[in-house]
Amino acid sequence: MKALVIEKPGTALVKEMPVPEAGDGEVLVRVMHSGICGTDIHIFRGEYFGEYPVVPGHEFSGVVEQVGRSVKRFSPGDRVAIEPNVACDNCSACLNNRQNFCENWNGIGVTLPGGMAEYACVPEKAVFPIGSIPFENGAFVEPLACVIHGVERARIRGGDRVLIAGAGPIGILLAQVIRLHGASFIAQADVNADRLQLARECGADAAFASLQEAPEETFDVVVDATGVIPVMEQCLKHVRKGGTVLLFGVPPKEGKLTLPAFTLFQHGLTVLSTFTSVRNSIQAVRLLETGAVDVSALVSHTLPLEGFEDGVKLIESGTDGVKKVLIKPKE
């Protein structure tokens, strides 16, 4: 099979590799679509996560090709998506239902071979049926699961007014899930005009060309979907007294936040972060299959394995109307 291998930071090659065999309790998946995520870019750039060499890709969907002994839930031909977080289920964190902080954590496409290959072998517990959901949409199960977890942590209430910094694919997913939780007004801010237009088309009640244009001390909840340090710091200016700030975006590993300590105290603010998900994939599949979350407008480019670096450059530059970039390993 063909697989994209990040051999070391900055070096990604398409190679011929043996098709893996499904071992006991494993499922071999023929990959249909695999999304390029910010984490993949961080691995490629050598910024954090990842062990080299590695086949990246943790947002993917496909068809079951083979099942190993003791697999109960799947048969060849099943359409599936992947939950990439592989927890040991036996450490202190796992036993307290905090599998995202597993002390023996592995990640498909991070520490284990992922979906930017024609085939990927994964544990049965990491596989979820997607029925008739299009494979392009199935590649959104993982990021949507992370969004669901983050929004649950923010405890959005009916009637809340919410501001989201960032209107890329994650920002749009956040807006849709936040709306489902009962928000009455959702504003989005982004310096990229194409993304801001996408936010309008997807139902944003207000759109700001920069975070500074948004009213201060107004919103019940403010969400950062950028991971940009100055933007994360700016979010505190826009939340009302007693409100909540959710830091969802992935910041640089060595980034440092400078927050106004007295404002945090005087305004009684709640500042939350969120990390991956905790078995939210079933929720993600249900929202996608019912259309409660619509991702049809979020894919802008579909590239072969050889186009991975081009996809990274598109995402980093924000040009050519880029939204979500999918890799299709096999034509």
RASUL-V654340 format. One record per helix or strand of 2 or more residues. SS is the DSSP state (H for helix, E for strand). FROM is the first residue (numbers start at 1). TO is the last residue. If there is no record, write none. Layout:
# RASUL-V654340
SS/FROM/TO
SS/FROM/TO
This chain:
# RASUL-V654340
E/2/8
E/11/16
E/26/35
H/38/45
E/60/67
E/79/82
E/85/86
H/92/95
H/99/101
E/106/108
E/119/123
H/124/126
E/127/129
H/135/138
H/141/154
E/161/165
H/169/180
E/185/189
H/193/201
E/206/208
H/211/213
E/219/224
H/229/237
E/239/247
H/261/267
E/270/273
H/281/290
E/299/303
H/305/317
E/324/327
